[in-house]
Amino acid sequence: MKHIQQNASNQLNIGCSVNARPNYSRMIKILFVCHGNICRSTMAQYVMQDLVEKNGLADSFVIDSAATSTEEIGNPVDPRTRRKLQQEGIHCGNHRARQMTRADYDNFDYLIGMDHNNLRNMMRILKDDSLGKVSLLLDRTEKPRDIADPWYSGNFDLTYEDVTEGCEALLKKLLAR
């Protein structure tokens, strides 16, 4: 197993230069999913985009986010999510909430929910996960768990910590493959 660590410029190092990145035969496509697509999944989208950009891998990834519900369709990123990302120096684009569709299963390699309710609702939309593409963001961490919805908790700091932990673990797994 390769030793992975972060350096001072927030790059993930895998026992070799980041410039010696894997030769991906195709883009890695990740869809982050939560209930409304305005807090957790968009935070994960922009955190992951920031990580791949800092590691010189942006050309190898397609990263998007979606909702399981229709409640927020067309709405922008929650202002509290935008504010937290700005505090952390992470660019937050102009994403508008959209609902996940069955076609997303064919278009993405990884469909990653934030909590078990998301997983249940994702499976209602998808019907099947025969290729094992569906998981929780924190499944790849040392302490797999749900990420609490900051819409209800108001704790965007904790959500950011959990999302960052999950995105870093996911990227490490992808780089080690």
N, C-alpha and C positions, 0 to 999 in steps of 0.2 A: 504494500500500500504506500502511495506517495505521501510525503509529509507536506501539508498545506498550511500556510500561515498568511496573515495580512501584514503588509509593510506600512511604512509611515504614509505613503500616498494612497492608502486604502485599496491597494491591489492585492489580489489573492495570488500567492506564490505556490507553485507546485514543484518544488525541487528543481526547477529550471526557469529560464527566462520566460516571462509572460509572452514575449514576442515569438516564442517557439510554440505558439498555440496549436491545438490539434487541427488537422486538416479535415474539416467536416465536409462530408460529401453533399450535405444539404443543410439548409437552415434548421435550427432548433426552434420550434414554435411552441410557446407557452401561453396558456390562457388562465389567468387568475379569476376566480369566481367567488362572489359573496352574494348576500341577499339583494342589495339594491344597486351595487356597482358605483357607489359614490364615496365610500370610506375605505374599507379594508382591501378590496381587490384593486382599486385604483392606486392605493398606497403601495401595494405589492408590485404593481405594474411599473411604477416610477422608480421604486427602490431597485428593482431588478434591472431596469434599463440603465440606471446609474452605475450599478455594479459591472454590467457587461461593458459599458462605455469606458469606465476607469481601467478595465482589464484589456482594452483594445479588441474586444470581441463583438462589438455592435453589429458588424456585418454578418455575423453568424447566427443572429437571433431575431426572431419576430416575437414581440411581447405585447399582449393585449389583455383586456379584462372585460368581464360581463357579469350580469345579474342572473339570479334564478327567478326573480319576481319581475313584475311589470310596473311596480310602484314608482320607480324613479326614472323610467325610460325618457331619454332626452335631456335629463338634468345634468348640470356640470358636477365636477368633483366637489365634495363637501368643503366649505370654506375652512373648517377646522383641520381637515386632512391637508389641504393646500398650505395652510399656515405652518403645520408641523413639518411638512417636507421642506418648505422655505427655511425654517429654523435650522434644518439639518443640511442646508446647502444643496438640496436635490431639486432639479427642475421638475415642475409639474405642468404638463401640457394641457390642452383643451379637450380632453376626453369627455364624451357625453355618454351617459349610462345607456346600455343596451342589454337586451335579454339574450342569454345563451340559447343556441339552437342545436338541433341534432347535427346539422352540418358542421358545427364546430368540432365535433368528434373526428371528422374526416380531415379537417383543416389544421388541427393542432396535435402536437406530440404529447403534450402534458396538459391536463385540465385539472387545476389545483384549487380546491375549496379551502375556506378558512375555518369552518367548523362542521360538525356532524350533521347539523340541519341543512347546510349547503350541500353536503354529499348526498343526502336523501333526496333533496329537490333536484340536484343535478341528474341523479339516476331516473327520476320521473321524466325528465326531458329526454335523456339519452336512451333509456330503456335497457341498455346493455353496455358493459365495459369489457368486451371480449379481448381487447388488446392491453388491458391493465394501464390505461392512460390516466385514470381518475385517482386522486389522492388528496390528502390534506397537506397544507404548506409545512406544518411543523412535524410531519411524519419522518423527515430526514434528520431531525435534530436528536440530541441526547435525551430530551424530555418531550416526546410527542404529546400534543394536546391541542385543544381548540384555541383559536384566537378570538377573544371576546370582542363583541361588536361595540365600537366606541360611540355609535349613534345612541346607544342606551346607557353605556357606562360613563361616557364623557371623557374617558382616559385615553387620549390619543397618544400620549407618551408611551404607555404600556403597549398599545397596539403597534406603534412604530418599532419598539424593541423586539416584539414577537415577529413582526413581518421581516425585519432585518435579519434576525436569527434564521428564520426559515429560508429567506432568499439566499443568504450566504451558504447555508447547508446545501441547498439545491444546486447552486452554481458549482460548489466543490464537487458534488457527485457528478455533475455533467462534465466537468473538466477532467475528472479522474477516469472517465469511461474509455 
